[in-house]
Amino acid sequence: MEERLYHLDRLQKRIDAIIRERPSHKEILEFLREVMTEQYKVRPKIKTESGKIGEEEYKGLMEGFPLLNKRDLPLDMASATILFKRLCKVLSRSKRGSGDSKSITQALRRKDMDLAELFRQAGAENGEYVSTLSKRLGVREDLLFFLAENSIKPILKAYADELKGNVDQEAWWKGYCPICGSPPFIAKFLEEGERFLICSSCSFEWRFMRLTCPFCENEDHKALKYFYSEREGKTTRVDVCDKCGRYIKGVDVQALGGEFIPIVEDLGSLYLDVIAQKEGYEREGTMYRVGVI
């Protein structure tokens, strides 16, 4: 309980600090505060079924395969369902999610949707399934994805916390997560110049080359660039790759001077996403579907 309250306190303080610096981000960050608070609340109740990693899984990791297959991963349905319903309530209080949230809640009561299947398909990033279901229910596809993905994220993180000891940070130099295979959504730079990527699904952090694109493994420095906002400073920057046209943001943890909460720093620097996308670069991994709010 004390640890959860500590993390929530950190979350509150960092969000408040960013809102003071960038008032234009207030709406999305206050929404994030509610979502993450509900996710923190459900964490102590989550149960995982991963067990010990066998020889086959460990061999696969050495060959470049992630430890988990998200499509077949056992999910704690009780925790995911509780969180799904709570997030529906959070969305009902947002400007653009209230109508659809009501329709989804009604569909649940009528048993018009199979939550277990929705969680499984969303976890496997099956857009076709979610699209078909959203049309049948008459709700927005991105909103339905948002609810499902964020209902299972704490479960994926629980698996990552349980399995992280199996990953050798000096042996895994891939641009995708060694735990679940998802792409990173942000990076952090340490004092020694080390770069760590952070998973968009399970939040696992793994070491990666500083001057390499994590999405296409391009090492041509002429095709790798970065930029930052002159007004906001160098603490958060955008690394772009001209070979594959994608980008990822990175945060200098030492320069930040405070607690580093990846998703908060990500949504607190949306102005950089706007600049990158205006220049024609695309984003590969995202932690939240910000278009929902």
PLY file of the C-alpha trace (Angstrom):
ply
format ascii 1.0
element vertex 293
property float x
property float y
property float z
element edge 292
property int vertex1
property int vertex2
end_header
0.00 0.00 0.00
2.76 2.46 0.96
4.68 1.76 -2.26
1.56 2.37 -4.37
0.87 5.66 -2.57
4.50 6.66 -3.11
4.24 6.06 -6.86
0.93 7.91 -7.07
2.42 10.86 -5.19
5.34 10.97 -7.64
2.88 10.83 -10.52
0.78 13.68 -9.13
3.77 15.94 -8.49
5.35 15.42 -11.91
2.08 16.00 -13.77
1.42 19.16 -11.76
4.93 20.42 -12.59
4.48 19.86 -16.33
1.04 21.51 -16.31
2.61 24.60 -14.71
5.25 24.64 -17.44
2.88 23.84 -20.32
-0.75 24.80 -19.52
-1.82 23.71 -23.03
-1.17 20.09 -21.99
-3.45 20.29 -18.96
-6.43 18.39 -20.40
-4.51 15.39 -21.64
-2.29 15.17 -18.55
-5.20 15.34 -16.13
-6.89 12.60 -18.12
-3.66 10.57 -17.94
-3.58 11.12 -14.19
-6.98 9.45 -13.82
-6.06 6.54 -16.11
-2.76 5.81 -14.38
-4.32 6.12 -10.94
-6.81 3.38 -11.83
-3.99 1.24 -13.24
-1.95 1.65 -10.06
-4.96 0.65 -7.95
-5.42 -2.68 -9.74
-1.74 -3.72 -9.72
-1.69 -5.44 -6.29
-4.55 -7.73 -7.39
-2.93 -8.99 -10.61
-2.05 -12.66 -10.93
0.36 -14.04 -13.55
0.85 -17.58 -14.83
4.23 -17.38 -16.50
6.05 -19.73 -14.16
9.72 -20.35 -14.78
11.33 -19.84 -18.17
12.24 -23.19 -19.69
15.17 -24.15 -21.88
13.12 -23.62 -25.07
12.10 -20.06 -24.14
15.62 -19.19 -23.05
17.06 -20.56 -26.29
14.52 -18.50 -28.23
15.62 -15.38 -26.35
19.21 -16.05 -27.34
18.06 -16.33 -30.97
16.20 -13.02 -30.88
12.69 -14.11 -29.92
10.83 -12.42 -27.03
10.01 -14.48 -23.96
6.25 -14.02 -24.24
3.73 -14.49 -27.03
1.11 -11.82 -26.38
-1.45 -13.66 -28.50
-1.45 -16.73 -26.22
-0.55 -15.07 -22.93
-2.82 -16.01 -19.97
-4.49 -12.82 -18.76
-5.93 -12.13 -15.34
-9.48 -11.55 -16.54
-10.76 -10.42 -13.15
-8.24 -7.56 -12.88
-8.57 -6.60 -16.56
-12.37 -6.51 -16.38
-12.36 -4.36 -13.24
-9.95 -1.92 -14.87
-11.92 -1.86 -18.14
-15.07 -0.79 -16.30
-13.21 1.84 -14.29
-11.62 3.27 -17.44
-15.06 3.46 -19.01
-16.06 5.74 -16.13
-12.94 7.85 -16.62
-13.76 8.20 -20.32
-17.35 9.09 -19.53
-16.05 12.27 -17.90
-13.96 13.30 -20.93
-15.25 15.61 -23.64
-14.94 13.19 -26.54
-15.43 9.85 -24.84
-18.67 10.17 -22.90
-21.10 9.01 -25.62
-19.08 6.01 -26.73
-18.26 5.07 -23.15
-21.98 4.89 -22.38
-22.59 2.66 -25.43
-19.78 0.31 -24.39
-21.08 0.09 -20.82
-24.54 -0.77 -22.13
-23.07 -3.42 -24.45
-21.33 -4.99 -21.45
-24.58 -5.15 -19.52
-26.33 -6.78 -22.49
-23.36 -9.15 -22.90
-22.96 -8.01 -26.50
-19.17 -8.20 -26.32
-16.68 -10.84 -25.23
-14.14 -9.01 -23.09
-11.74 -11.95 -22.93
-11.57 -12.08 -26.72
-11.29 -8.30 -26.99
-8.34 -8.29 -24.60
-6.65 -11.13 -26.47
-7.11 -9.54 -29.89
-6.13 -6.05 -28.74
-3.03 -7.48 -27.06
-2.11 -9.13 -30.34
-2.79 -5.80 -32.10
-5.50 -7.33 -34.31
-6.96 -4.13 -35.73
-9.42 -5.98 -37.95
-11.15 -7.63 -34.99
-11.40 -4.39 -33.01
-12.58 -2.50 -36.10
-15.36 -5.02 -36.76
-16.48 -4.95 -33.13
-16.45 -1.15 -32.96
-18.68 -0.93 -36.05
-21.10 -3.45 -34.60
-21.32 -1.52 -31.34
-21.39 1.86 -33.06
-18.37 3.23 -31.18
-15.01 4.64 -32.17
-12.33 2.09 -32.96
-9.48 4.02 -31.34
-11.49 4.39 -28.14
-12.24 0.67 -27.95
-8.57 -0.10 -28.56
-7.64 2.40 -25.85
-9.87 0.75 -23.26
-8.72 -2.77 -24.07
-5.01 -2.01 -24.30
-4.91 -0.03 -21.08
-6.89 -2.68 -19.23
-4.16 -5.25 -19.91
-1.06 -3.03 -19.68
-0.70 -3.51 -15.90
-0.87 -7.28 -16.48
1.86 -7.13 -19.12
3.96 -5.03 -16.75
3.47 -7.63 -14.02
4.81 -10.30 -16.39
7.75 -8.05 -17.29
8.58 -7.46 -13.61
8.49 -11.21 -13.03
10.64 -12.13 -16.03
13.11 -9.24 -16.24
15.84 -11.21 -14.49
16.05 -13.54 -17.49
17.20 -10.78 -19.85
20.93 -10.15 -20.23
21.26 -6.43 -20.94
24.66 -7.05 -22.51
23.32 -9.65 -24.95
19.99 -8.22 -26.21
20.61 -5.42 -28.73
17.30 -5.54 -30.58
14.92 -2.67 -31.31
11.96 -4.58 -29.89
11.18 -5.68 -26.34
12.82 -8.93 -25.17
9.85 -9.63 -22.92
6.85 -9.17 -25.23
8.23 -8.15 -28.63
6.57 -4.73 -28.78
8.32 -1.60 -30.10
9.63 1.10 -27.77
7.69 4.33 -27.32
10.40 6.47 -25.72
14.06 6.26 -24.70
16.08 7.54 -21.78
19.72 8.65 -21.66
21.81 8.10 -18.56
24.73 10.14 -17.32
27.27 7.78 -18.88
25.65 8.21 -22.30
23.87 4.88 -22.15
20.54 4.68 -23.97
17.64 2.55 -22.79
14.47 1.88 -24.78
11.13 1.55 -22.98
8.47 -0.88 -24.18
5.13 0.50 -25.34
3.25 -2.52 -23.95
4.91 -3.87 -20.80
7.17 -0.90 -19.85
10.32 -3.05 -19.73
13.57 -1.11 -20.24
16.47 -2.51 -22.22
19.82 -1.17 -23.32
20.33 -0.16 -26.95
22.97 1.49 -29.10
22.93 5.27 -28.86
23.55 5.93 -32.57
21.30 3.31 -34.18
17.67 3.49 -35.30
15.71 0.97 -33.18
13.16 0.43 -35.94
15.33 -0.37 -38.98
18.75 -0.73 -37.30
20.22 1.96 -39.53
23.72 2.94 -38.37
24.49 5.48 -41.09
25.08 8.63 -39.09
24.31 10.79 -42.12
20.75 9.47 -42.08
20.35 9.82 -38.30
19.50 13.21 -36.84
17.95 14.71 -33.75
16.28 17.95 -32.80
14.84 19.64 -29.75
12.86 22.77 -28.96
15.03 25.85 -28.46
12.41 27.18 -26.07
12.00 24.00 -24.01
15.67 22.98 -24.01
17.61 19.76 -24.63
16.15 17.63 -21.84
13.76 15.94 -24.26
14.77 15.45 -27.87
13.57 13.63 -30.97
15.81 11.14 -32.80
14.78 10.70 -36.44
15.86 8.25 -39.11
15.82 9.36 -42.74
16.14 5.78 -43.92
12.84 4.47 -42.51
11.18 7.81 -41.78
10.42 7.05 -38.13
11.28 8.79 -34.89
11.51 8.24 -31.15
11.75 10.75 -28.32
14.51 10.52 -25.73
14.85 12.06 -22.27
18.10 13.02 -20.56
17.33 11.73 -17.07
20.11 13.71 -15.40
19.01 16.99 -17.00
15.40 16.30 -16.02
16.33 16.91 -12.42
13.30 15.07 -11.04
11.44 11.78 -11.19
11.40 10.16 -14.63
7.96 8.71 -15.37
8.15 7.71 -19.07
4.53 8.13 -20.13
4.23 11.47 -18.32
7.32 12.81 -20.07
5.99 11.48 -23.36
2.61 13.19 -23.15
4.18 16.26 -21.61
6.20 16.77 -24.81
3.49 16.40 -27.46
4.73 19.58 -29.09
7.74 17.58 -30.29
5.47 14.97 -31.89
3.71 17.75 -33.78
7.04 19.06 -35.12
8.30 15.60 -36.11
5.09 14.66 -37.89
4.95 17.98 -39.73
8.40 17.10 -41.06
7.01 13.82 -42.39
8.32 11.42 -39.76
6.09 8.68 -38.31
5.91 7.20 -34.84
6.19 3.45 -34.36
5.23 2.78 -30.74
2.82 4.70 -28.52
1.86 4.05 -24.94
-1.56 5.72 -25.15
-3.86 6.55 -28.06
-3.94 10.27 -27.35
-6.57 10.91 -30.03
-9.13 9.44 -27.64
-9.33 12.64 -25.59
0 1
1 2
2 3
3 4
4 5
5 6
6 7
7 8
8 9
9 10
10 11
11 12
12 13
13 14
14 15
15 16
16 17
17 18
18 19
19 20
20 21
21 22
22 23
23 24
24 25
25 26
26 27
27 28
28 29
29 30
30 31
31 32
32 33
33 34
34 35
35 36
36 37
37 38
38 39
39 40
40 41
41 42
42 43
43 44
44 45
45 46
46 47
47 48
48 49
49 50
50 51
51 52
52 53
53 54
54 55
55 56
56 57
57 58
58 59
59 60
60 61
61 62
62 63
63 64
64 65
65 66
66 67
67 68
68 69
69 70
70 71
71 72
72 73
73 74
74 75
75 76
76 77
77 78
78 79
79 80
80 81
81 82
82 83
83 84
84 85
85 86
86 87
87 88
88 89
89 90
90 91
91 92
92 93
93 94
94 95
95 96
96 97
97 98
98 99
99 100
100 101
101 102
102 103
103 104
104 105
105 106
106 107
107 108
108 109
109 110
110 111
111 112
112 113
113 114
114 115
115 116
116 117
117 118
118 119
119 120
120 121
121 122
122 123
123 124
124 125
125 126
126 127
127 128
128 129
129 130
130 131
131 132
132 133
133 134
134 135
135 136
136 137
137 138
138 139
139 140
140 141
141 142
142 143
143 144
144 145
145 146
146 147
147 148
148 149
149 150
150 151
151 152
152 153
153 154
154 155
155 156
156 157
157 158
158 159
159 160
160 161
161 162
162 163
163 164
164 165
165 166
166 167
167 168
168 169
169 170
170 171
171 172
172 173
173 174
174 175
175 176
176 177
177 178
178 179
179 180
180 181
181 182
182 183
183 184
184 185
185 186
186 187
187 188
188 189
189 190
190 191
191 192
192 193
193 194
194 195
195 196
196 197
197 198
198 199
199 200
200 201
201 202
202 203
203 204
204 205
205 206
206 207
207 208
208 209
209 210
210 211
211 212
212 213
213 214
214 215
215 216
216 217
217 218
218 219
219 220
220 221
221 222
222 223
223 224
224 225
225 226
226 227
227 228
228 229
229 230
230 231
231 232
232 233
233 234
234 235
235 236
236 237
237 238
238 239
239 240
240 241
241 242
242 243
243 244
244 245
245 246
246 247
247 248
248 249
249 250
250 251
251 252
252 253
253 254
254 255
255 256
256 257
257 258
258 259
259 260
260 261
261 262
262 263
263 264
264 265
265 266
266 267
267 268
268 269
269 270
270 271
271 272
272 273
273 274
274 275
275 276
276 277
277 278
278 279
279 280
280 281
281 282
282 283
283 284
284 285
285 286
286 287
287 288
288 289
289 290
290 291
291 292
